C-alpha cells in the first residue's frame, strides 16, 4: 500500500471518529440538555408575570377555597388546626359560666397523644354538679363542632345540705376528654359557627325516689301535720298551725310539702296530699266541733 493510500485511510478513520463523537455529543449529551432547558422553560412560562392570567387563577383558587370551606363548615364535627391547650379551658369556662353555685369543675391536663393524621390533648375533668349542670357539660363537650370525646366515666351521687336544711342532690363525676387537633391545614376552615350546646331537659336519674332529707319550711307555709281546721267559708277553709298562725286557703293552694286538694262542705273536712321525701300521703282534717259531736253521739 502506497503512502498516499495509507494517509487517505488514516484521514478517513479520523473523519469517521469525529463524526461519531459529534453525533454522540449532538444526539445524546446535547439533546438531554436541550430537553432539560425546554422543561425549565415550560415551568417558567407557568409562572410568567401575566397579570390577567394571575387574576383569573386567583379567582379560581378563591372560589375553590370557599367551596371547601363551605363543605367543612356544614359538617357537624371538624378537627381544628393547631389549637392551643388553653382553648379547652376557655371552652369549659364558657359552658359552666351559668351553672349553679353548688356545681364546680376541675380540669387537669394530662398529655399529648399523637396519631397518624391528627393528635389529641388528654384532659381529666373532676367535680360535683347538679344533674342539669352535669348533663349540660357532657352534652356541650360531645356536641361541640370542634371534635371532643369523653371516655372512662366514673359517677356517684352526693347530697349537700345547706345550713338552713335545704338538700341539694349532686353528681360526683370523673372522666377523660380527648380534644382532637391537626397540624395539617388540609381540613381547616375559616369562619363557621359552633353547634347548639344547650340540651333539652332530661330526667334526673340521680334524684332519689325516697329521701331522708326533707326541705325546711322557708316560705312559712301551713304545716298540715300540726294544723287544725277552724272554719269553712264559701270556696275556702280557715286553718291554724301549732304556733297559732292562721291561714285562709282555697283548693289548689300550696302548703308545706304539698297542696290542699279538696274542701268537702258536706262532711266539714279538707283534704291534703303531701310528699314526704318521696312518700305520698293523703291527710284529712275535720272541724273540731264535728269531732266533739261525733264523740258525744257515741
C-alpha positions as CSV (number, residue, x, y, z in Angstrom):
1,X,0.0,0.0,0.0
2,X,1.4,3.3,-1.0
3,X,1.9,6.2,1.3
4,X,-0.8,8.1,-0.3
5,X,-3.3,5.4,0.3
6,X,-2.3,5.0,3.9
7,X,-2.7,8.7,4.5
8,X,-6.1,8.6,2.9
9,X,-7.3,5.7,5.1
10,X,-6.0,7.4,8.3
11,X,-7.8,10.6,7.4
12,X,-11.0,8.6,6.7
13,X,-10.8,7.0,10.2
14,X,-10.1,10.3,11.8
15,X,-13.2,11.8,10.0
16,X,-15.3,8.9,11.0
17,X,-14.2,9.3,14.6
18,X,-15.0,13.0,14.5
19,X,-18.4,12.2,13.0
20,X,-19.2,9.6,15.7
21,X,-18.0,11.9,18.5
22,X,-20.1,14.7,17.1
23,X,-23.1,12.5,16.7
24,X,-22.9,11.3,20.3
25,X,-22.5,14.9,21.5
26,X,-25.4,16.3,19.4
27,X,-27.9,13.5,19.7
28,X,-27.2,12.2,23.3
29,X,-25.5,14.8,25.5
30,X,-26.7,17.9,23.9
31,X,-30.3,16.6,23.3
32,X,-30.6,15.8,27.0
33,X,-29.6,19.3,27.9
34,X,-32.0,20.7,25.4
35,X,-34.8,18.7,26.9
36,X,-34.0,19.9,30.4
37,X,-33.9,23.5,29.2
38,X,-37.2,23.1,27.4
39,X,-38.8,21.7,30.6
40,X,-37.4,24.5,32.6
41,X,-38.8,27.0,30.1
42,X,-42.3,25.4,30.3
43,X,-42.2,25.7,34.1
44,X,-41.1,29.3,33.9
45,X,-44.0,30.0,31.5
46,X,-46.4,28.7,34.1
47,X,-45.3,31.5,36.5
48,X,-44.8,34.2,34.0
49,X,-45.9,37.6,35.2
50,X,-49.1,37.8,33.1
51,X,-51.4,40.0,35.3
52,X,-54.7,38.9,33.7
53,X,-53.8,35.3,33.9
54,X,-52.8,35.6,37.5
55,X,-56.1,37.3,38.4
56,X,-58.1,34.6,36.7
57,X,-56.0,32.0,38.6
58,X,-56.6,33.8,41.9
59,X,-60.4,33.9,41.3
60,X,-60.5,30.2,40.6
61,X,-58.5,29.4,43.7
62,X,-60.6,31.7,45.9
63,X,-63.8,30.0,44.6
64,X,-62.3,26.6,45.3
65,X,-61.3,27.6,48.8
66,X,-64.8,28.9,49.5
67,X,-66.3,25.7,48.3
68,X,-64.0,23.6,50.5
69,X,-64.7,25.9,53.5
70,X,-68.5,25.6,53.0
71,X,-68.2,21.8,52.9
72,X,-66.2,21.7,56.1
73,X,-68.4,24.3,57.8
74,X,-71.5,22.3,57.0
75,X,-70.1,19.2,58.7
76,X,-71.4,18.6,62.2
77,X,-67.9,17.9,63.5
78,X,-64.5,19.1,62.4
79,X,-60.9,18.6,63.6
80,X,-59.4,22.1,64.1
81,X,-56.0,23.2,63.0
82,X,-53.2,23.7,65.6
83,X,-55.4,24.6,68.7
84,X,-53.7,25.5,72.0
85,X,-54.0,23.7,75.3
86,X,-55.7,26.7,76.8
87,X,-58.6,26.6,74.3
88,X,-60.3,23.8,76.2
89,X,-60.1,25.6,79.5
90,X,-61.8,28.6,77.9
91,X,-64.5,26.3,76.4
92,X,-65.3,24.7,79.8
93,X,-65.4,28.1,81.5
94,X,-67.9,29.4,78.9
95,X,-70.1,26.4,79.3
96,X,-70.1,26.4,83.2
97,X,-70.5,30.2,83.5
98,X,-74.2,30.0,84.3
99,X,-74.0,26.8,86.5
100,X,-75.4,26.6,90.0
101,X,-73.2,27.8,92.9
102,X,-73.2,24.1,94.1
103,X,-71.6,22.9,90.8
104,X,-67.9,23.1,90.1
105,X,-65.5,21.5,87.6
106,X,-61.7,20.9,87.9
107,X,-59.6,20.4,84.8
108,X,-56.2,18.7,84.7
109,X,-54.1,18.5,81.5
110,X,-52.5,15.1,81.1
111,X,-50.5,14.8,77.8
112,X,-50.5,15.0,74.1
113,X,-51.3,11.8,72.2
114,X,-50.0,11.7,68.6
115,X,-51.8,9.8,65.8
116,X,-51.4,9.2,62.1
117,X,-53.3,12.3,60.7
118,X,-54.0,14.2,63.9
119,X,-53.2,14.5,67.6
120,X,-55.1,14.7,70.8
121,X,-54.9,16.6,74.0
122,X,-55.9,14.5,77.0
123,X,-57.7,16.1,80.0
124,X,-59.2,14.8,83.2
125,X,-62.3,16.5,84.5
126,X,-63.5,16.0,88.1
127,X,-66.0,17.8,90.3
128,X,-69.6,17.8,91.5
129,X,-72.7,19.3,89.9
130,X,-76.4,19.3,89.9
131,X,-77.7,16.9,87.4
132,X,-78.9,19.6,85.0
133,X,-75.5,21.2,85.0
134,X,-73.7,17.9,84.6
135,X,-75.8,16.9,81.7
136,X,-75.2,20.3,80.1
137,X,-71.4,19.9,80.4
138,X,-71.4,16.4,78.9
139,X,-73.7,17.5,76.1
140,X,-71.6,20.6,75.3
141,X,-68.4,18.6,75.1
142,X,-69.8,15.8,72.9
143,X,-71.8,18.1,70.6
144,X,-69.1,20.7,70.1
145,X,-68.3,21.3,66.4
146,X,-64.6,21.1,67.2
147,X,-64.3,17.4,67.9
148,X,-64.0,16.3,71.5
149,X,-64.8,12.9,73.0
150,X,-65.5,11.7,76.6
151,X,-64.3,8.3,77.9
152,X,-63.6,6.5,81.2
153,X,-66.6,8.0,83.1
154,X,-67.0,7.5,86.8
155,X,-70.2,8.7,88.5
156,X,-71.7,8.7,92.0
157,X,-74.4,10.6,93.9
158,X,-73.8,13.2,96.6
159,X,-76.1,15.1,98.9
160,X,-75.2,18.6,100.1
161,X,-77.3,20.1,102.9
162,X,-77.3,23.9,103.5
163,X,-77.2,25.4,106.9
164,X,-80.9,26.0,106.7
165,X,-81.5,22.3,106.0
166,X,-82.2,22.6,102.2
167,X,-80.8,19.4,100.5
168,X,-79.1,19.5,97.1
169,X,-78.7,16.3,95.2
170,X,-75.4,16.4,93.2
171,X,-73.5,14.1,90.9
172,X,-69.8,13.4,91.6
173,X,-68.0,12.8,88.3
174,X,-64.6,12.0,86.9
175,X,-64.0,11.4,83.2
176,X,-61.3,11.8,80.4
177,X,-61.7,14.2,77.5
178,X,-59.9,13.9,74.2
179,X,-59.6,17.2,72.3
180,X,-58.6,16.5,68.6
181,X,-56.5,18.8,66.5
182,X,-54.4,18.6,63.4
183,X,-51.1,20.1,62.4
184,X,-52.2,20.0,58.7
185,X,-54.3,22.8,57.2
186,X,-56.0,20.5,54.7
187,X,-59.1,20.2,56.8
188,X,-59.0,23.6,58.4
189,X,-61.8,26.1,57.6
190,X,-62.3,29.8,58.2
191,X,-65.4,31.1,59.9
192,X,-68.3,28.8,60.7
193,X,-70.5,28.6,63.8
194,X,-70.4,26.4,66.9
195,X,-73.1,23.8,67.3
196,X,-76.0,24.2,69.6
197,X,-74.6,23.4,73.1
198,X,-77.8,23.8,75.2
199,X,-79.5,20.4,75.7
200,X,-83.2,19.7,76.1
201,X,-84.4,18.9,79.6
202,X,-83.6,15.4,80.8
203,X,-84.9,13.3,83.7
204,X,-82.6,13.4,86.7
205,X,-81.7,9.7,87.1
206,X,-79.7,10.5,90.3
207,X,-82.6,12.1,92.2
208,X,-83.5,9.6,94.9
209,X,-87.1,8.2,94.9
210,X,-87.1,8.0,98.7
211,X,-85.3,10.8,100.5
212,X,-84.2,11.2,104.2
213,X,-83.6,14.9,103.8
214,X,-86.8,17.0,104.0
215,X,-86.6,20.6,102.8
216,X,-87.3,23.2,105.5
217,X,-90.4,25.4,105.5
218,X,-88.6,28.5,104.4
219,X,-91.7,30.1,102.9
220,X,-93.7,29.9,106.1
221,X,-96.4,27.6,104.6
222,X,-99.0,25.8,106.7
223,X,-97.6,22.7,108.3
224,X,-100.6,20.3,107.9
225,X,-99.1,17.8,110.5
226,X,-99.8,20.2,113.3
227,X,-102.7,22.2,111.8
228,X,-106.4,22.5,112.9
229,X,-109.4,23.2,110.7
230,X,-111.2,26.2,112.4
231,X,-113.9,27.0,109.9
232,X,-115.2,26.6,106.4
233,X,-116.2,29.6,104.3
234,X,-117.5,29.7,100.7
235,X,-114.8,28.5,98.4
236,X,-112.2,28.4,101.3
237,X,-111.0,27.0,104.6
238,X,-109.7,28.7,107.7
239,X,-106.9,26.8,109.5
240,X,-104.2,27.4,112.2
241,X,-100.9,25.8,113.0
242,X,-99.3,24.8,116.3
243,X,-97.9,28.3,116.7
244,X,-101.3,29.9,116.5
245,X,-100.7,31.3,113.0
246,X,-103.9,31.3,110.9
247,X,-104.3,30.7,107.2
248,X,-107.1,31.1,104.7
249,X,-106.7,28.6,101.9
250,X,-108.5,27.6,98.7
251,X,-108.4,24.4,96.7
252,X,-105.1,24.1,94.9
253,X,-103.2,26.3,97.4
254,X,-99.7,25.2,98.4
255,X,-98.9,24.0,101.9
256,X,-95.7,22.7,103.4
257,X,-94.7,19.6,101.4
258,X,-97.9,19.5,99.5
259,X,-101.3,21.1,98.4
260,X,-104.8,21.4,99.5
261,X,-106.7,19.2,97.1
262,X,-110.3,19.3,98.2
263,X,-112.8,21.1,100.5
264,X,-115.7,18.9,101.5
265,X,-118.5,21.1,102.8
266,X,-120.9,18.2,103.4
267,X,-118.5,16.4,105.8
268,X,-116.9,19.6,107.1
269,X,-113.4,18.4,106.2
270,X,-110.5,19.4,104.0
271,X,-108.1,17.0,102.2
272,X,-104.4,17.4,101.5
273,X,-101.8,15.5,99.6
274,X,-98.2,15.6,101.0
275,X,-94.9,14.4,99.5
276,X,-92.7,13.4,102.5
277,X,-89.3,12.6,100.8
278,X,-90.9,10.6,98.0
279,X,-93.6,9.0,100.1
280,X,-97.1,10.3,99.1
281,X,-99.5,10.7,102.0
282,X,-103.2,11.9,102.0
283,X,-104.2,13.9,105.1
284,X,-107.7,14.8,106.2
285,X,-108.6,17.5,108.7
286,X,-112.1,17.9,110.2
287,X,-113.8,20.7,112.1
288,X,-113.2,20.3,115.9
289,X,-116.9,20.9,116.6
290,X,-117.8,18.0,114.3
291,X,-115.3,15.7,116.2
292,X,-116.8,16.6,119.6
293,X,-120.4,16.0,118.3
294,X,-119.3,12.6,116.9
295,X,-117.8,11.7,120.3
296,X,-121.0,12.7,122.2
297,X,-123.1,10.7,119.8
298,X,-121.0,7.6,120.5
